Amino acid sequence: MERRKIQAQGPELSRIVAGAWRWHTISPENVERLINVALEHGITSFDHADIYGDHGNEELFGRVISKNPSVRNKIELITKCDIKFPSTKRPATWVKHYDTSKSHIVWSAENSLKTLNTDRIDLLLIHRPDPLMNPQEVAEAFDQLRNQGKVLHFGVSNFTPSQFRMLQKHLSFPLVTNQIEISLSRIDPFFNGDLDLMLELEVSPMAWSPLAGGKLMAEEREVFGTATKYSATYSQLALAWLLKHPSNIFPVVGTTQPERIIEAAKSVEVNLDRQDWFEMLKWVSGHDVA
Ligand SMILES: NC(=O)c1ccc[n+]([C@@H]2O[C@H](COP(=O)([O-])OP(=O)(O)OC[C@H]3O[C@@H](n4cnc5c(N)ncnc54)[C@H](OP(=O)(O)O)[C@@H]3O)[C@@H](O)[C@H]2O)c1
């Protein structure tokens, strides 16, 4: 598995990242199996959020670390903060909202350290842009967590280019990623400036739902006409299409099935021809480029 720094001063991650959003739908034993299979195939980076599985999925991961502490030094842990929603686990929250106050960011990161059963988070992301975000407060929270060694690197998710630049301006170190939705079903980032900014700042994006949550394979079969040519599966072709972009997209795959984690890991071996890339674009956009 290819490994790469997500940004010059950022962490080195496996090119394919495993996402934990859906892990509450499988048993703890299968979560452990999924992690082990991922590691066996070079996927060492795991994407969490405080809220996944109604605030329970980080803990599923933490239990695997407590059972086998040596796992921690073989992996990179990514997690997120700022979304709050009503839940029996969060009785003080009555409306879904974002919270990028210094106190919440620090509290959330410290809570993730406990639930993940680790002494450090490799990469903490602001999950969604908060209309009430005070960038100075975010900077103070990041500085504190960084100085204490609790969080090693910081990034954002779902930020527009202007939101990214605005926050970056208040930080004394670089944001190392913007995790956004990119897939053959979500091609806007190739054209709306999202990926241009990543190239300009030499920051690699992460792609969430790179297979459109599985819909791609179910509904867009024509796009995978070149699969036999590459001896690749549809999902491998969909991931290879993202990997081809010069911004070095890190796809975050969400499968809960070990065989599909192996399938995703092998997508890095598929090197799409430029014309095949454009042919796939044509299929999903419905027209030739101008
Ligand atoms: N930053 C954000 O705002 C944000 C938002 C959403 C997600 N995320 C992150 O992105 C990760 C991935 O999201 P996602 O789960 O929507 O990603 P995805 O990889 O596009 O979709 C995974 C889903 O597709 C299904 N699937 C069907 N055929 C598949 C195949 N051949 N290979 C792999 N999966 C197949 C999987 O089912 P099986 O499990 O049965 O394989 C699973 O339900 C999440 O875990 C999370 O870490 C971030």
The ligand as an ORCA input file, in Angstrom:
! r2SCAN-3c Opt
* xyz 0 1
  N     -16.480     14.323      6.765
  C     -17.739     14.021      6.566
  O     -18.641     14.875      6.614
  C     -18.096     12.611      6.250
  C     -19.397     12.280      5.825
  C     -19.662     10.941      5.527
  C     -18.661      9.961      5.656
  N     -17.422     10.333      6.101
  C     -16.324      9.342      6.209
  O     -16.226      8.655      4.986
  C     -16.269      7.260      5.239
  C     -16.824      6.551      4.057
  O     -18.184      6.937      3.812
  P     -19.176      5.884      3.154
  O     -19.340      4.737      4.066
  O     -20.371      6.596      2.693
  O     -18.231      5.434      1.925
  P     -18.364      4.520      0.668
  O     -17.117      3.699      0.647
  O     -18.707      5.375     -0.491
  O     -19.614      3.585      0.924
  C     -19.559      2.463      1.759
  C     -20.897      1.752      1.620
  O     -20.972      1.176      0.303
  C     -21.325     -0.187      0.432
  N     -20.753     -0.945     -0.698
  C     -21.448     -1.547     -1.678
  N     -20.642     -2.157     -2.557
  C     -19.366     -1.942     -2.126
  C     -18.093     -2.345     -2.610
  N     -17.949     -3.085     -3.710
  N     -17.007     -1.955     -1.942
  C     -17.138     -1.201     -0.839
  N     -18.333     -0.789     -0.294
  C     -19.437     -1.164     -0.957
  C     -20.774     -0.596      1.769
  O     -21.500     -1.746      2.214
  P     -20.704     -2.904      3.044
  O     -20.389     -2.309      4.366
  O     -21.724     -3.984      3.121
  O     -19.499     -3.264      2.238
  C     -21.089      0.640      2.613
  O     -22.443      0.626      3.043
  C     -17.078      7.133      6.536
  O     -16.818      5.919      7.213
  C     -16.555      8.309      7.308
  O     -15.314      7.974      7.904
  C     -17.130     11.621      6.383
*
